[in-house]
Amino acid sequence: MEMRVRESAVRLWSRWSRPMRWSLRDNEPVLIALCAPLGALVGFAVVTMHEGVAAIHWLIYGISLESSLSAAPNLPWMRIAVIPAAGGLGLGLLTVLLRRFRQSEIVDPVEANALHGGRMSFVDSCRLAAATLISNGVGAALGLEAAFTQIGAGLMSVAGQRLRLRRADLRIFVASGAAAAIAAAFNAPLAGAFYAFELILGNYAPAALAQVAMASLAATLVMRGTIGVAPIFLVNAPAMSFHEWQYPLFVLLGIGAAGIGITTMRSATWIETQLRRLPTPDWLRPAFGGLMLSLVALPFPQVLGSGHGAIQWLFDSTPPIALLLVLLVAKIAASALSLGAGFRGGLFSTSLFLGCLYGDGVSRLFGLFGPWLAGSYTVFTLVGMGAVASTIVGAPVTMVLLVLEVTGDFNVALAVLAGVVTANTITRFRFGYSFSTWRFHQRGKQIRGAYDVGWLADLKVSKILRADVTLIGRATPLMQMRELVPLGSRSTVFAVDEGGRYVGAIDVGAIHDQELDDAAGVVVAGDLSGNRGHFLLPDMDVRTALSRFEDSESETLPVLAAADDSRVIGYVSEAYALKRFAHEMERQHSAQVGERDLFNIGSAK
């Protein structure tokens, strides 16, 4: 009886919930409204993880809950020497254990939006978040933003999948989750929103504006209602004066910032390559990397953790120039070691700290030549912070807005803009990657951003082939072919052998060529066939198919059953492949701008 009641309830829910899901996916105002509670939930998750890491630092490093690891005074040297390596060993063993139960590769928000239409696994997102919390907790020189954005985007992706959202809408949900995470992490809703536009969505789509903004704002309000309204670091307003003639110096600062960012990204890859060459199992690499990190952190404990506290230390004190420059090199080495060894985390906060060290150090070097920069050191620090971070993270507008929200000074934001534009432009032309896309490149995935290219892989030849194919045996005489295929009935037929295997394509016009009348008694189908080496396979995407047409210089190509099975199962014309490709391009663009019938002329009123 209980089982029957349960089955009836399930059927009733299925009948009711499916129309509800379809009505939600077609109702943009409802989706906008949903982003508020979901964004708030992401904000609570960020607060929980932030406080959880603070508790870990209190437990194993003995610092107060209000302190930051990178600025904690008098850290015990024994803990610095032992904890990163021990934590790396634990992380390596945990990774091996988790792979026994789940071997799937973790998809991050950028990859999800670029290749998978916004589809992410929340379980895998929790795996990455846990590894990031452990890594940062034991002192890896990386930030928590990777965990924040992974959880935020994963949560919104799962919600969107449950609602059966369209591909474009699901990608916006993923971007909204990442925006909420960054907004909560830095108490900066504008920076969070534009982080999503620049890095997670890949464009400033009008259709995404309200949803991203709603999630970002909701998460920020949660952060301010729990932790507080203060920005991530405090800047002394009187120290932010500068003159217009200093703009060329900001541009010069941006040039150097590009070099700092590129060096940091290449260093991480180089160290990872070297560590992989060691004759040790992969699960031991984090322990070895933790030991190397300890050697760097013993004289310079400021390199531990994300660097938030050390940024505030820079604004509150006047370190010697030599210390600033040495710390810059040490932080680059510590971050590269952490990433290369297998610790998990991001470079958002790390790049901010690197930029502060670089900007402060360079400004004080300039100051050695005279007092003409007095009072502008803080501005140079902020310009360096934004320029280096824009190079590594790949989100220039985000960095300008972050400085604007932290300082509230529009003139300083313009100064930062000069350095950011310079650094980002040089990086784009000389290197071509941000850190996230550089990591994809190293893994063999040619992703230059979150632009949706996954639909190209989904549009397979199997979806556009025509099955009404005409096959002719290669021994068929010419006169019989003329009877089988009248002129004008089709443009191309395909010759096959006795086993039905592809021999070549035959132009129907050639079959009816009057110059062959004298040889009609001896000419067979095999004599007229050509292009045997040019064909398509069902699992090819449309872009590969179009390149095959270009290589073969043919208007029609056969589709074979498989690479090792040359039976002809259909054909595709170049004109139809181009038509479907153009139609999908138009549909994707329509979804991005929020007008689903943008290219449908017949729908115009």
N, C-alpha and C positions, 0 to 999 in steps of 0.2 A: 504493500500500500504506500509506504513512504517513498519507495523508488518511483512509483507511478506519479505521485505528486511532484517529485523533484523533476522528472522528465517533462511533465506538463508545464512547470514553471520555466524550465529552460526554453521550451518551444515558445511560450508566451513572450519571454524576454527577447528571443531572437526575432519574433515578428514585430515587436515594438521598437527594438533598438536599431534595427537595420534602417527603417525609414528615418529615424532620428539622426543617424550618422550621415545619411545622404543629404538631409536637409541642412545639417551643420556645414558640410563641405561646400555647399553652394551659397552659404550666407556669410559674406565677408565681415559685416558688423559683429556677428556672433564670434567669429574667429578672433577679431580684435579684442573683444571683451574677455575671451578665454585667456588671452595672453597676460592679463593682469593677475589672476590667481596663480597661474603657472609660473609667471615671473617672480611672484612673491615666494612661491615654493622653492625656486632656485635660490633666491636670496637667503632663505633660511638654511638651505644646504651649504651655501658659501660660509655663512656665519658659523655653522656647526663645524665645518672642516677647519676654518681659521682658528676657532677656539680649541679644537682637538689637537692641532699642531702645537699651539701654545702650551697645552697641558703636557704633551710629549717632551717639549723642551724643558719644562719645569721638572718633569720626572727624571729625565736622564742627564740633563746638563745642570740642573739645580738653579736655574734662573727664575725670576719672578714671572708671573703670568702676564704682567704688563710690559715686560722687556722683550726686546727682539734679539735673536741669537747673534746677528751680525754686529750688534752694538752693546752686547752684554759685557759689563766690566769684569775683569779678573776671572775668566773662565779657567777652571782647573786644567792644567796641561795634560794630566793623565787622561781625563775624559776626552780631550781633543785627540789624543794619540790613539785611543782605543775605540771610541764609539763609532766613527765612520766605517772602519773596517769591520767591526762586529755587526753593525747594521747592514753593511753590504753583503756579508755572509748570510744573514737572515733573509735579506731580500732575494738573493740568488736561490736559496733553498725553497722559499715560498713560490718563486716563479716556476721552478721545476715541479713542485707539487701541484700547482694550479694547471699546468700544462697536461697533467695526467687526466684531468677531468674536462678541460676545455682547451682545445688546441687552435681555435679560430683566431685569426689575426684581428687585433683591435683596430677599428676604423675611427679616425678622429673626425671632428666636424668638417674640416676643409675637404678631406677625402670623401666623406659621405655626400657632401653637396656637389662635388665635382664628378663623382663616378657612380654613386648609388642612389641618386635622387632623394637624398636626405635620410636614407634609412640607416639607423644605428641600433646597436644592441645595448640595452641598459645594463645588462649583466656584465658585458665586456667593459662598458664605461666605468662601472664600479670597480672592476679589476684594475684599470689604469689609475683611478683615483686612489685606491688603496696603496698601490705601489708608489704613487707620488707623495702621499702623506708619510709613508715610511721613509722615503728618500729624504724629504725635507726635514722630517723629524730627527734623523740621525745626523743632519748637517750638510747634506749634499748642496753644492753651490748653485741651486736651481730654485725657480719660483713655483708657487702653487697654482698658477693660472692654468696650467694644463689640466689639472684635476678639476678646477672650477668650471672651465668651459666644457670639458668632457661630460661632467655630470649635468650641467645645465642644458647642453645641446642634446644629450642622450635622453633626458627626461622629456623634453619637448618633442623629440623625434618619436618616442614611444607613444606619447599622447596623440600626435598627428597620425601615426599608423593606426591606432585604435579608432580614430575618427575617419579613417580611409580617405585622408586628404589627397588631393591631386599632387603630382610631382612638384610643381612650382610652389604650391602652398606648403608642402612638407619641408621644402628647402628654406622657406621663410620662417617656419617654426624652429628649425635648427638654428638659424641665425638669431632668432629672438632669444633662444636659450643661452647662446654664447654671449649675447649682448647683456642679458640679465646678470650673468656670472661676472663679467668684467666690470659692469656698473657697480655691483655690490662689493667686489673686491677692492676697488679704488674709490668708492664713494663718488663716482663721476658718471652720471647717466648719459651725458652727451658723448663722452669718450667710449662708453660701452656700446652705444648705438652705432657709432661710426666704425668701431672695431668690427662689428658684425657686417656692416656694409662693405668695408674694404677687404676683410680677410675671410669671412665665412660665406658671404653671399656673392661677392665678386662684382657687385654693381650697386648703384644707388637707385634701386627699383622703387618707383612711386607706390606700387602695390604693397611693398614691405614696410613702408615708413611707419604707419600707425601701429602695426603689430610689434615691430622692433622697439619703437619708442615706449609703448605701453609696458612691455616686459621689462625694459631697462629701468623705467621709472618705478615700477612696483618693487623691483629688487632693491633699488637704492633706498626707498622708503623703509623697507624691512631692515636694511643695514643701519640706517640712521635711527630707527626705533629700538634697536637692540644694542649695538656697539657704540653709536654716537654719531654726531654730525661733523666731527672734525675731519679734514682731508687727510690723505695718507702721510703727508709731511707738511710741516709749517714753515713758511718762508717769511723773513722779516721784510715788511713792505718798504721801509726806507732804504733798504739795500738793493732795490731794484731800479735804480735810476741809470739811464744811459743816454747817449747822444746819437743823432741820426748818422753822424760820420762813422760810427762804429759798425754799421751794417756790412761793409766789406770784410771786417774782421769776423762777423758771424758767418759769412760765406766761406771764408778760409777755414773756420772751425768745422763747417759742414764737409769740406773736402777731406779733412783728416778723419772726421767721424765715419765716413764711408770706408776708409781703410781699416779703422778699428773694428767695424762691424763685419767686414769681409774676413778679416783675420780671425775673429772669434768663430765664425761659422766654419771656416776651413780647418781651424785648429781642432774643433770637436770631431770632425770627420777623420783627420789625420791620426789623432790619438786612438779613436775607435779602431781604425785599421791596424795600428801597431799592436794594440792589446789583443785583437783577434788572432794575431800571428803567434802569440805566446802558446807554448805547449800545455795549456791548462784548459779544463772544461769551462763552458760558458758560465756556469753557475758560480764559478770562483772569480770571474772578472769584477763584479761589484766589490768584493772584499779587497781585491788587489787595488782597485781604483780608490776605495776608501782609505787604504793605507797611504797611497800617494797623496790623497787629499789632505790627510793629517800632516804630512811633511810640509805642505804649503801653509796650512792653517796654524801650525804651532807658532811661527813668528808673526803671522798676520791673521788672527782669528776673525777679522772683519769679512773674510771671504766666505765664511760659513753661512748657509741659509740663503734666502732670496736677496737680502740686502736692504730691506725697507728701513731697518733701524740705522744702518750705516749711512743711508742717504740723509736722514735727519741729523746724524752726527756731523756730516759734512757741512750742513747749513748752520749748525750751532757752534762750530769751532773753526779754527784756522790751522789745519795741519801743514807741516812743511812740504815744500814742493817735491822733495825727494820721496817722501812717504806716499804722496798722491800718485806719482808715476810708478813706484814699485807696487803699490796696491793695485793699480790698473793692470799691470802684467800678471800679478798673482791671481786676481779675480778671473782674468781670461783663462789662465792655466787651470784654476780650480773648476770653473764651469766646463771647460773642455774635458777635463778628467772625469767629472761627474757624468756627463753625457756619454763619453766614450766607454766608460766602464759599465754602463747599463742602468744607472740610476734614472728614475723617471722624473720629469718636471719640465718646465718651460723656461724660456729666456726673456720673458717680458720684464719682470722685476730686475733680473740680472742685467739686462741691457740698460735699464734706467740707472742703476748704480754705476755701471761702466761709463755711461755718458756723463754722469756727475763728476766722477773722478777725472775723466778726460777734460771736460770743460773747465773745472776748477783749476786743474794743473796747468793747462795752457794759458788761462787768464793770468795766473800768477807768474808764469814765465814772461808774458807780455809786460806785466807790471814791473819786472826787473829793469826795464829800459826807461822807466819814468813813472810819475804818479798820475799819468793821464787816464788810467783805468780805475782809479780809486772810486769806490762806490758801485762799480759795475761787475764785480766778481760774481755775485749771485746770478746776474742775468746770463753771464757766460756759462755758468754751471747749468742753468736751465736750458740754454741753447744746446750745449753738449749733450745733455740728457735726452732731449727730444730728437736730436740728429742721429745719435748712435742707436736709439731705440727704433726709430723709423727704418733704419737700414736693416736691423736684425729682424724685427717683427714684420715689417712690410706694410705698415699702416700709418702713413704720414699725417693725414688729417686727424687721426685718433690722438697722436702725440701732441699736436698743437692744441687740441681741445682739452686734453688732460692737463696741460700746463695752465690753460685759461681757467679751468674749473678749480685748480689748486690755488692759483694766485689771485684770480679775479682781476687781473691786469691785462687789458687788451693790448697795450703797447708792447708788453713783454711777449705776449703770444705772437705778435707780428715779428719780433726779433727771432723767436723760435722758428717761425715759418721760414725765414730766410735760410737758417741752417738746415732745417728738415728738407726743404725742396732741393737744396744743393746735394745733400748726402744721399737722398733717395734717387735723384736723377743719375748720379755717378754710379751708384750701386746697380741700378737697372741696366745701364749700358755696359758697364765693365764686368758685372757678375751675373746679373739676370735673375737672381733668386732672393727670396726672403728665407729665413731659417726653415720655416715649415716646408716650403716648396723645394729647398735644397735637400732636405732629408728625403723627400719623395724621389728626387732625382737620383740620390744615392741608392735607393731601393729599386731603381729601374722604372719608376712610374713617372711618365712625362706630364706632370701636372704643374702648370705655371700659376695656378690660382684656383679659386673655388668656382670658376665658371663651369656651367653645367655642360660637360662633354660626355657624360655617361649615356645620354640618349642616343649618341652615335653608335655606341656599342650595342645598345638594345635594338636598333633598327637593323635586323639581320637580312641577308639575302633570302632566307627561308620565308620571310614575311612579305616579300615583294615579287617572288618568282611567279611565273605563269606556268600552269601544268599542261596546257593544250599544245604540247610540243609535237612536231612532226619529225619522225625518225625514218630514215631510209637506209636499207642495207647497202653496204659499200659495193656489192656486186650488181646492183640494180642498173639495167641499161638506161641510156639517155631517154629513149622514146617512152619507156614506162614511167620515168620520173616526170616527164612532161604531162602525162595523163594524171599522175598522182597529185602533182602540185601545179595547177594552172597559173599562168602569169597574173600577178596581182592578188593572189589569194593570201600570200604572206611574203615576207622579204627574205627569210633565212630558214633553212632546214638543216638537220644534222645527220651525218652519216655515222652508222654504227657497224661493228663487225658481227659475226655469227653469234657471239655471246652477248650482244647488246651493249658492248663497250664503245665509248666515244672514239671516233676516228677523225672527225673534222667537221667544220661548218661549210655549207654550200650556199652561195648566193643564188636565189631563185632566178634572177635576171640572167645569170650565166647559163642556167639550164635551158633557157629559151633563146639563147644567142643563136642567130641564124648562121653564123660562121661555123657552127658545129654540125650543120646538117649533113655535110659530106661524110663526117666521121661518126654519124649517129649509130652505126652498127657496132662500133668497137668501144665507144666511150661509156664508162660506167661511173657510178656515184663516187667511188674512191678516187677517180681521176680529177674530179672537180673540187674535192674537199681540201680545206686548208685551216690554218690557225689551230692545229691540233693541240698545241701547248698552252692555249689561252682558254680558260674556263673559270667558273665560279664554284664556290662550295657553300652549302647552306648556312654554315656558322660564320661566314664572313660578314663584317659590317658594311654598311653602304659606302663608307669612305674608302675602304679597301676595294670594293667593287668598282667604284668610279676610277680609281687608279688603274685597275685592270683594263677597263675600257680604253683609257688613254694609252696604255702600253701596247695593246693589241690593235689599236686603230680600227676597232670593229664597232658596229652599231648594236649588235646583239651577241650575247655570249650564253653558252649552255651552262646549266647548273648540274654538276655531277653529284652523285649520292654521297661520296666521301673522298678523301685524299687517296685511299687505297681501293676505291670502288668507283670505276669510271662509267657506270651506268648513268644515262642522262635522265634526270627527273623533272626537268623544266628549263626555262630560259628567262632571261631578263634583258630588256632593251635599255640602252643608255638613256634614252629620252625619259622612260618611266622612272628609272633610278634617280635622275636629276629632279624630276617632278616631285617624287616622294621626299627627297632630301630638302628641296626648297620648302615644301609644305611643312615639314617638321621644324625647319629653321624659323619659319613664320610663326608657327604655333608656340615655339619656345619664346620668341621675342614678345608675342602677344601676352603670354603669361607673365613675363618680367615687368612689363609696363602696366599690367593690371587690366588690359582690354582683351578679353578672350576672342572677340570677333573683329580684331583690328584689321585683318586682311580679308575679311569676308565682305566683299563689295555688295553682295546681294542683300545683306542685312541692313544696309544703310537706309535710313528713313528720309 
